[in-house]
Amino acid sequence: MNPIKLEQVNPAITGLIDNIEKVLIGKRSVIELMVAAILANGHVLLEDVPGVGKTMMVRALSKSISGEFKRIQFTPDLLPTDVTGVAIFNQKSLEFEFRQGPIFANVILADEINRTSPKTQSALLEAMEERSVTIDGSTYRLAEPFFVMATQNPLEYEGTFPLPEAQLDRFFMQLSLGYPTVEEEMRMLSRFSAANPLEELQPVMSTAELAELQRQVSTIKVSEGIKEYLVRLCHRTREHHHIYLGVSPRGSLALFRAVQALAFVRGRDYVIPDDVKELVPVVFAHRMIVKPEARLEGATVDRVLAMILSETRVPVS
């Protein structure tokens, strides 16, 4: 199959981002990163306060690509089979039939993932990693494309089950929307005064077209200098005296795929160092742990990453 020309790709991706921005005002940079994540076949952890538009953004994405959307509200009593599905005995056929759970969709919103038990969290994360679920010895493939955005509230921790580091590492990026500015919130009030723009949103891309774009991302060129720069940044997180847990090889591979996807989104067939610098915080931060004694001295993951970026030599072509 011949690669899609970038002059065809850029309008398609720009149209997708523009369409989502009709609903989510003033968050173009976050939408760009979300689109880059889905093009790289990655999943996103969105940590933010309630009411800033997390659900709206994911629903707008699913409508824009004419994909099936499912929302899973995670609660302490949710079971793994409530996510993946369950085999039910059919008394007519005298056989067990598999009833699909909500994980069988193109775009999944896993709302408040840290409010459910580790067993149910593991069922979701296994499906994310394997792109399939196994019930009673039978394996069922998930839809293509398949994208999960999980949310958690950074303020309320009572009654929650924080994701362990091994599971956080499976998320491609961690993003945050943040509050809108005064001007953006004024525009939002005007836009939502007559009707909800989400109801009027039309698809701008099919799931088949999105799947083809995902395949094309791997054709983006990454020079040996950029690869070395990327790997050195990973190793610096493992060696830094303030860091207890550095970035895993899965994290370096995620950054590699992310910079390819971001270059693709911006209409380039090659990666530049600025792509790496921009993506390091959202790809690396949730994979790292600062030492307790360093935290008492005011060290944070963001500060350490800024220090590493400033001290690591940038490749020059």
N, C-alpha and C positions, 0 to 999 in steps of 0.2 A: 504494500500500500504506500503510495507516495505521500510524503509529509505535506501537511497543509501549509500554504504560504502565510507568512506572518502578516502580510497586508490583508489577508482574510481573517486571521485569528484576532487581531487587535480590535476591529469593530465588533466582533461577536462577543468578546469578553467585556469590552467597554459597555456594550448594550446590556449585558447581564448586570454589571455593577450599577449602571444608571437606573435600571429597572428596580433593583433592590433599594436604591437611594430614594425612589419615589415614596417609599414607606418609612425608611429610617433616615432621618434628616441629619446631615452634618457629620456622618461617621464613615466617610468614603474610605479613609485609610484602613479602618477595621474591616470594612467590607472587602477591600482589596486583599487583605491578608486571609480572610475566610475563603475567598474564591481561590487564592493560591493554595490553601490547605486542601481544598476538595480536588483541585487539579492534580495535586501530588498524592492523592489517595490517602490523605491523613484525616484524623479526627481532632476536634477542637474542644478544649476545656475552657469554659467562659466563667470567670469568677467576677461577680459583680453584685451590687445591691439590687433588690427587687424594683421592677417598674421602669427600667431604663431601655427596654425594647429587645431583650434577648429572644423571647418567643417570636416577636414580630419579625426579627431579622431572619430567623430560620424558616418561618412560614413563607416569607417573601422569596427566599431562595428556592424553596420547593415549588412554589407557583411559577417562578421564572423559568424553571427547567422542566415544567410539566411533570414533575416527579410526585410520587406518593409520599405524603407526610404523615408521621405518627408521633404523638407526644406521649411519653411515659412519665407520669408523676411518681417519683420515688418516695416511698413511705416505709417506716420500720417494718410493717407487716407484709410487704411485697415479697413474693416468692420468685425464684429463678424461672419457674414455668410461666409466671405472669409476663415475663419478658420474652422468652424463647418460644413458648407454645407447649402443648401437652398432647399426649396420645390418649384418645378416648375410645372406649370399647363400643362398637356399633352392634347392637343386638340383632339387626336384620342380617348383616353380612357375617356376623360372628367373627369380626376382625377388628383390630385396633386401627383407628384413623388418626392421623396427625392434624391437629388444629393449630394453625400458625399463630404465633404471638405477634405483638406490635413491632418486634425487631425486623419483621419482613416488610420493609419499605425502603424507599430511596434515601429519604432524609428523616433522621430520628432526632427528636429533642429529648434528651435524658435530663429531666428537670429535677434539680436538687439531688444529685447523685449521692451526695454524702449523707443523706437522710435514710438510706436503706442499709440493710445488713451486708457485711463483707461477702457473704455467699451469693447474694443477688448481684452485687457489684461485679463479682468475678464472672458471673454468667454473661453480663453485658460486655465486659472487657474481653472475654474469650471470643465472643461473636465478632467484636471489632477487629481482633487480631487475625482470626482464622477465616473471617468472611463466611462462616458457616456455623450451624448448630447441630449437635448430635443428640438425638432423643432415642432411647431404647435401642441403641446400636445402629440406627439409621442416620446418615448425614444429609442435611438439607442445605443447599447453597443459598446465600442471601442475594438480594437484588443487586443489580449493577446499573448505575453507580450506587455506592453505599456510603453515606456520610453521617456521622454521629456528632452532635454538639451537646456536651454535658455541661450543666450549670451547677454552681454552688455559691452560696451566700458567704462572703468573707467576714460577716459580722456575727451571725448566730451559730454557736457551736454546741449549744445544749441539745442533747439527744441526737447527735450526729455521729457518723462513723467515718472519720477522715480517711481519704484514700492513702494507702501505703505507697512508699516511693516506687516500688516495683510496678504498681498499677499507674501511678502518675506518669511514669516513663513511657507508657503506651500511648499517651496523648501526643499528637504531632506538635501542637501549639497550645499555649495558654494566652487567651486574649481578655481584654476588658473594654467595655464600651464607655463607661464614665458618664457623668451628667452632661447634658447639652449646655451650650452657652445661652445667654439671654436671647440673642438674635435667633438662634436655632430653635429655641423653645417657642418663640413668637411665631416662627414659620410653621412649626408643628401644630400650634393651635389653629392657625388659619387653614392648614391643609386638612385637618381632621374635623373642622367645624361643620361641614355639610355632610360628609360620609367618610367611612373608613376606606382609605385608598387601597388597602390590602384586598378588599372585595372586588375592586375593579382591575387588579393587576392581571396582565396577560402574559402567557409564556413567551419567552424570546429565544428559547433554545430547547431542543428535545434532549431526553436522557441519552439517546444514541449519539447525538452530537457532542454532548459533554464527555461521554466515554471515549470518543475518538480524540478529543482534546487532551484527555488524561494520558492517552497513549503517546501523544506527540510531545509531551513535556520532557520525556527522556532523551529527546533529540537535541535539547539545548546544550551548547558547548560549555564545558567548564575546564579552564586551562589548568595545567599542572601546578602553576603558581597559586591559583585560587584554592585548589585542593589542599595544597600544603598549608596555606593560610588557615583554612577551615580546620584541618586536623591539629595544627599547633594551638588554636584557640581551645579546642576540646581538651588537649593535654594540659594546658595551663590551668583549666578548672580543676583537674585532678591533682595538680602539684601545688596549688596556691595554699599558703599557710593559714588562711581564714576558712578554707572549705573542708568540711568533713566528708561530703559525698560529691564527687565531680560528675561530669557528663559521661554517660555510657557510650559505647560504640553505636547503639541504636540512636542515640542523640546526634552523633556526627552524621550518620546516614540520613536522619530526618532533616538536618540543616542542609545537607547536600541536595536532597530532593526539593526542599523549600526554596533554595536560591534559584534552582532551575525553574520552578513554577512561578516565582515572582518575576524573573526575567521574561518568561513567556507571557505573563499578564501584561507587562509593560512594553510588549512588542519587540523584544530583542531576542536574537538567537544565541546569545552569549551572556555569561554572568560577569558582573563587575564587583570589585571589593565592597562597594556601597551596599549591594544586595546582602552580602554577608553581615555587615555591620548593623543593618536595619533589622535583620531577622534573629540575630544572636539572642536578644533579650526574650523574645516570645517563644523561641525554640528551646533555649537552655535553662531559663530561670526556674521552671517547675521541676527540673531534673536535679537541682543542686540543693545542698543543705549547708548552712553556715555553722561553724563550730559554736557551741554555747558560750565559750569564753570570748570569742570574737564578737558575738552578738551583744554581749555586755559592753564592749568597747564601741558599739555603734555600727558595726559592719552589717551590711545587708547584701543579699544576692545581687541586687541591681548595682550597688556601689562596686562590688567586686568585679562584676562583668564590665563595668565602665573602665575600671582600672586595667583589666586584662586587655580590653580593646585598645586602650591608649598605649600600652606597653608592647603590643605585638606588632612586628614589622608588617606593613601592608605591601603586598606584591605590586610591582610596577612593570607594566608590559613594555 
